[in-house]
Amino acid sequence: MQDVFVGRQPIYDVRQHVIGYELLFRSGQQNRAGQIDDVRATSQVIVNTFLGFGLSKLVGDRLAFINLSREFLDQAASLPFPPDRVVFEVLESVVPDDDIGRSLSTLRDQGYGLALDDYVHDDRWQPLLPLVDFVKLDVLALTTDELHQQVAVLRPKGVALVAEKVEDQAVFEQCRKLGFHYFQGYFLSRPRTVRGAAIPPSRLPTVRLLATIQRPELEGGELERIIGTDVGLSHRLLRYLNSAYYQLQRPLDSIRQAILYLGLDELRRWASLMAIAAVDDKPSELISMLTVRARMCELLGRQLYAADGDTFFTVGLFSGLDVVLDVPLSEVVAELPLSREVHEALLQRQGPAGRVLDCVLHYEAGDWDWLDMNEFPAEIVFQAYVDAIDWTRTILDHYGQQ
């Protein structure tokens, strides 16, 4: 079996809801820096991926944005993609001509969505713009004046504008005011603001709850009391545990029963996840992303190191606390009674948990070369990623997050 990496980057609307994912493909056997995938090999990788794993596992009910080279454009109509679920992105390297126009017309007639990737104004594209649904602009590659000019030219064309490489909240707000419809980048993965040592008052209850839950000497009776005094948390936990996911023969009606059923460590993990998910001014995709990250860390920790999955899950989940709480991660970690292993994994990427977290973060960013150089098994990493996405969707569906 040929190794393959498949990643996904979310695309958001102005309310920061996910409308689709750009899927990133690359063979694990080729294509280190400076090399280019053979078109046929890439085609086979994509076909195998979708036949083996299914589109819904990767994107759920959202759109899938898939890059196409010029050579791939002629083959795209024969690939096993549902037209109402897929948007084909024409790469910036494609030179528009009559053949490209015919290919785009054929794809559009078949019901596929079409996008131009990393678009820069070119008179040769003007006759083809009516065929296109989305135009993506690289906001890092354009000056402010150039960005204004591009938007002014494209807005009358009736296409949806997508801002690519939106790296922080300030750039997101700038692009929103310019009239962009959709946004792609790492702005949800970074803190909204950079603060000093002070934790904002609105975040203190969450930090205190997490600190209490994570105390190593915490016993079942104390955890029961802590959760029981937080009406919202106890309700969410019992609602989740009584959902169809666990398929219980008899419903659980108390936190004590939940502890007996799950065990202390498992309930501690779920309480931490739900405490973070209760931060109500953050997009639901952020919680989804962190849950995928945590589950992927857990799976890789168990498979690669035969280690305690709970520790790896906690490392993955807490790696995003700076984004959730808008506080530097070092300041949050200083407030939590974490083990030395978790502390070093989060802040220094040391130890097995730190190494796995590093792997997962590079995978999220599509940094395939780092994965190659650090010799992580492609098949295991990809399978953990797909399983984590599937597991997270099931969990959050029952929890009511998506």
Summary of the structure (lengths in Angstrom):
residues: 402
radius of gyration: 22.8
end to end distance: 34.0
largest distance: 72.7
contacts: 1253
relative contact order: 0.10
helix: 57%
strand: 12%
